Every structure is written in structure tokens, then in C-alpha cells.
């Protein structure tokens, strides 16, 4: 039931209508002039029904009052009551979008019908607004979805080209690496057992093995078309991603802490795709640390474990870097959104990561405090078979 504002300069009419309307359960406010009514409306936010006269002894008349009300408060409805009930006045009131025009003196039942009709108009207007807002939301949601799909198509084309390039580079690197490993083996055979060069050759062999592993990981990472799902230990995908960064992080003075639970349930997934997710997260953590100033030890912590009920495998990638500004946190998963320079990133990494995790029926979330660091968690359901 809407509040009613009665605007009339006749005190006896005020008291009569106020008493009758309050007897029917309405809350009634009184104004003795249009100016007083406008001052009252400034304090009222909710829609209400206004009952007003037309003729006033001074100031603005009822028509100007209606005009200002409809201009400033379009959700209010106006019912006109007047002792000067002419056709011209009635037409003018309706032209100004008054809900009803009733001659004085009017019966209470007639006034109640007019109030009910005005209330229905308010309700219909609110219903239309709710439907409009809902439709706009659906349209915006669909538009965002189409934009996301377009971004994914563009990224798919880029990844395909990058995959071919990576495969070609890996092929070209393997040949000279095999040559280095072969010559190292021959050189070691020619040396005496106590030769001081032997430790250096062993170090060379270790670095060659590490390069070989990196090349194999890059080859796996470049196979973007592989969508095969199989039972895997998620630690395998994590270790492959970590091996790509371990030496690089050490050279940048970034401490890497890794804690991988041994007895994890298997997940139904694509090892290469999941590795891509972890590569993106570790890469972002590295960049956040590179952008941080100060003497505090830079650190990336990676943890993998099952939840308490063994229903999900959860992977955390945490850093104590610059964090993510609160104003952009809602957008970090948007395609092509990035705060990095063109040389550093395209703004596709997290968007792709979320898509891959979603394809595994999982979810990816984050928490971040500017100046303190960021924590991402990837949750993938364990296989039940």
C-alpha cells in the first residue's frame, strides 16, 4: 500500500480526507500548497500517490505542480480533485499524465477507486522496469559470452601457430644438443680417471640432460590440438611446468617452494592442457615478483593436495609480489585484458587457464592484496571409477 500526499489549502478538506483514508489503512501526509508538497517530495524516495487540487490562492497552480512532479519524480502518480470540474481542466490534467480527475466534493469510494487505479500504474511501471533490467542483463551476458568465444577463437589460431613454431624449434635444438652430448661422452672416454676435466664434463652432462627435459616439456606444451582425456596424476603436469622455470627463477633471485602430496587421487584430464594452466600461473607470479621493489625475499610457493574428502585435487600457486589492484580484480580473467606491456603479454593467459579448468569440470579462483601478493587455486575433481 503506497503512501499518499494530499495537497489542498482547505484545512477542513484536509482533515476529512485524511481521516477517511487513514480509516482505510493508508498513510497520509498533508501539504497546504504545491510548494510545500514539492519540499515534502524531496525527502521521499519510494513511489507514492499524490492527490492535489488545481486552484491555489498564491504561488504555482495545480497544473504546474503536476508538471514539476512528473518531471522530477516520474514514478509518482497524481490524482486531481477540483471544485472547478470543467472539460478543459480535465483534458489538461490528463494531458499532463494525471491518473484521474475527480470533481469536488467526491465520495470516498470514488476516491478509493482512483487511488487503486494509480497504484496499479505504479506497480505496472515497476514490473516493466524489472523485465527491462532482466532483459538487459541477459543481452549483456550473451554479448560478453560471444566476445569471450571470439577471443578464444583468436587465441586458438595463435596457439596453433605458436605450437608449430615451438615444435620446429624443439626439432632444431635436439640435433645440436645430441651432438654436444655425444662429443662430451667421447671426450670423457679419452680422459684419465683422475683428470681434473672430468668434473666439468659431468656438469656439462647434467646441464645437457636438463636442456633435454626442457625441450621435451616444450614439445608436449606445443601439442595444443591434443584434447585426449586420460587418468593422470596432476603432479606430473605440475612438475613439467615447474621444470621450465626452476633455473630461471633461481637466476632472478626468486625462492621456489614446492610441496606436492604423494598419494593423490587420479584426475580425468589432459596433462598438456593442465601444464599450460600451471605455466601461465607461475609465469604471472614471476612477473609480479619482478615488478616488486624492496629487499624482502621474493618467493613462489606451489602446493598440491587432495581435499579432506578426496573429492578434488587442489593446486595453489602463491607469490608475495605486487598483488592485483582491487579495481581490476573483476576483469583479470577477461580475454585480452592485461596490465603488462605489449612485449610481456597479450592478456590471454588467465582467460585460457579458466577455459581449460572449466573443460576439466573444475574451477580456478584467486585472492590478492595489493602490495602483499596473490594466491591462485585450481580445483579439479578426482576421478571416481
N, C-alpha and C positions, 0 to 999 in steps of 0.2 A: 504494500500500500504506500503510495507516494505522498510526500509532504505537500501541503497546499499553502500558497501565498495568496492572501486576499488583499487586493489593493482598492481601497474605497475611502473617500473623505467623509462619509456619513458614519458617525460613531454608532448610531442605533443599528444600521445595516451591518456594520462590523460585528457587533455583539450577537445579533440574531443569527447570521450565517455561521459565525464561529461556533456558537452553541449547538446549532443543528448539525454541523459537520462533525464536531467532536463527539456528538452523541452517536454518530455512525462509525466512530473509530478512527477518524482522520486526525493527523497532527496539523494544526492551522496556525500560521504566522500572519500578523497583521501589518499592513503599511498604509499610511494615510495619504500618500502621494506617489506618483511614479518615481520621483527622485529617491524617496525613502525605500521604495521597492528595489531599485537598482542597487542601492547600498547594501540591502539585505542579500541580494543575489551574489554579490562579490564573495560572500563568506560561505556560500552553499555550492558544493561540488556535485552532489547527486541530482539526477533529473527530478523535476517537480512540476506540478500543475499550478498554473497561475490564473487566478480569477480576478479580472480587472474591469473597472468602469471605463467609460470613454471621456466623459466631461469632468474636468477638474477646474477649480477656481483660479489656479495660477500654475505657472511652470509649463512643462510639456503635457500634451494631452495623451489620452489612451493609445491613439494610433502610433504616435512617436515612441511611446513606451514599448509597444509590441514590436516596432521596427528595431529598436535597440536590443530588446531581449532576443529576438530571432538572430540578430547579427552576432551577438556576443555569447549567447547560450542556446545554440541550436537544438540541444536535447530537451529543453523545456517545452511544455505545451501550454497554450493560452486559451482560456475560455472568457469571452466577453459577455458582461451583463450590463445593460444600459436602460435607463428610462426613456431614452430617445431612440426608440426602435423603428428606424426608417429603413427602407430597402437599400438606399445609398450607403448608409452606415454599415449595414450587414455585409454588402458586397465589398466595401473597403476592408472590413475586418477579415473576411475570408481571403481577399487578395493578399493580405499581409500574413497569411498562413495561420490565422487563428483557428483553433479546433472547432469552436462553436460560438454562436451569437444568440444570446437569450435576453428577451425583454424583461425589465423590472415591472413590478415585483414578480419573482418566479417561484414556483413551487419547489420544495426541496427534492422531490422525486425527479423533476426535470433537470435540476442541477446535478443530482447524483448520476443520472444517465450521461450528462455531458462530461462529468469527471471520469466516469468509466471509459467513455469513448477516447478521451485524451490519454488516459493511462494505457489503453491498448495501443495507441500510436507510439507511445514511448517504448513499450515492450517490443513492438514490431521493428522499430528502428534499431533497438539493441540486438535483436535476433539477426537482422540483416547484417549488422556490423560484425557479429560473431562469425556468421557464414563467410563474409568477405575476408576477414582476417584468416580464417581457416583455409580458404581457397588460396590466398596469397602465400600462406605458409607452404601449402602443397606444391604450388608452382615454383616457389623459391627452392624448395627441397629437390624437386625434379631437375631444375636448372643446374643446381650445384652437382647433382649426380651426373648429368650429361657432361658438365665441364670436367669432372673427375675422370669419366670414361675417356674423354678426348685426350686428357693428359696422359692416361695410361697407354693409349694407342701411340701417342708420340714417343713416350718412353720406350715402348716395346720396339719401335723401329730403331731408336737409338741404341738400345741394348743389343739388338740383333747385329748392328754394325760393329759395336764395341766387342761383341763376342767373337765375331770373325777376325777382328784385328788382334784380339788377345790370343786367339788360337794360333794365328800366324806368327806372332811374336814369340810365343812359347816354343813353337816348332823351330824357329831360327835360333833361339837361345840354347835349346837342348844339344844341338850339334857341337858348338864350340865348348860347351860345358863337358860333354862326353870326352872331347879331345883333351881338355885340361886334366880331367880325372885319369885318363889313360896315360898321359905323359907323367903325371905325378906318380902313378903306380910303377912305371918303368924306371923313373929316377930313384924311387925308394929301393928297387931291386939292385941298383948299381951301387948303392951306398953301403959302407961298412955298418955293422951293428952299433958301433959306438960313435958314429958320425954325428957331429953337432947339428947337421942339417935335418936329421930325422924328425925332431920335434916340430920344425916348421912345416915339413911335409904333412905330418899328421894334422896340424892346424889347418893346412890347405885342404886336406881331405874332408875335415869336419865342415868347413865353410862351403865346399862343393856340395856336400850332402844337404846342407841347409838350403842352398840355392835350388837344388833339385826338388826339394819338398815344396819350396815356394812356387816353382814352375808348375808342379803337379796341382797345387791348390788353385793357381790361376787358370789352368786348363779346365779344372772342374767348375770354377766360377764362371768361365766364359760359356759354358753349355746352358744358355738361358732357355733354349727350346725344350729342355728335358723337364717334363711335368710328371714323371713317374712318381707314384707314391708307394713307399715300402716301409716296413718296420725298421726303424733306426734308433740308435742311441743318440740323443741330442748332443751329448758330449763330443761326439765325432765332428759334428758341424761346428761346434764352438771351438774345438782345438784347431781345426783347419783355419778358421778365421783369425784366431789368436796368433798362429804361427806367421801370418802375413804382417803382423805389427810388432812382434816381440822385439826384434832388433831395432826397428825404427824408434819405438818408444824409449828404449834404453839410450839411444843416441841423443834423444831430446830431453833426457833427464826426468822422464816420467816413470814413476814406480808402477809396476803392474802386479796386482794381487789376484790370484786365481784360486777359486775354491769350487771344485767340481765333485759332487757326490758320486760315489762309486756305484751304488745299487739303484740305478734309476729305472723306472718302468719305460718300456719302449713306446715310441710315438709313431703314428702312421703319418709319414711326411716325406718331403723331398729334401735330401741332405744339402744339395747345391743351393736351393732356394733359401733354406733356413740359414745357411752360411752367409748368403747375401745380406740377410737381415742383420746378423751379428757384425758383419763387416761395416755396414752403414752406421750402426750404433757405436762401435769402437772408433770409427773414423770421426764421428761427431764429437765424441768425448775427447779425442786427441786435439781437435781444433779448438774446443772450448778451453782446454788447458794451455794451448799455445797462446791464446788471446789473454790469458790471465797474467797480471803483474804481481810482484811481491816475492818474498823469499820462502813462503810456505811450500813444503814438498808437494809436487804435483803427483796425483795418484789416480789410477783407474782400478776399480775393483770389479771383478766378474765372479758371480756366484750362480751355481746351478743346483737345484734340488727339487724333490717332489713335495707336494703339499702334504698336509697331515693325513689325508685320506687316500693318498696315492692316485688321485683322480687327474692331477695335472702336473706337468713338469714346468718349472718356473726358472727363468733366466734373468738375472739382474746385471745391468751394466751401469756402474755408478762412477761419477767423477767429482772432483772438488774444484771444477773450473768456474767460469764466469756466471754460469746459470743462464736461465732464459727469462727475459723481461716479461712481467705479468701481462702487459698489453698485447703481446704477440703469442702467448701460450695457446690460445684457442685456434691459431692458424698454422701451427708447426707441421701438421700432417697434410696441409693443403699442397696440391701439386704446384710446383714452380715457385713456392714461397720460400725465400731464403734471406738471411741477413748477411750472408757471405758475399765476397766479391765474385765476379764472373769467373775468375781463374780458379776459385776454390770450390764452387759448387753450383748446381743448377736448381736446387730446391726440390729434387725428386726423390732423394734417398729415403726420407721418412714416409712419404706417400707410398712408395713401392713397398717398404717394410710392412706398413699396415695392411696393404693388399695381400702380401704373401702370408702374413699371420692369419688374416681373415680366411684365406683359402685353406688354411690348416684347422679351421674352426676354432681358432684361438683369439687372443686379444693382446693388444700392446697398450700400456699406459705409462705415464710418467709423472714425476713430481719434481719441482725445481724451485730454488730460491736464488734470486739474483745475487751474485757475489759469493755464493756458498757452494753451488754445484747442482747437478742434475742426476736423477736416477730413473732409468727406464727398466721396465719389467715386461718380459714376454712370457705369456702363459699359453701352453699348448696342451690339449687334452691327452692323457695317457691312453694307449690302446687297450681296449677290452676285448679279448678274444679267447 
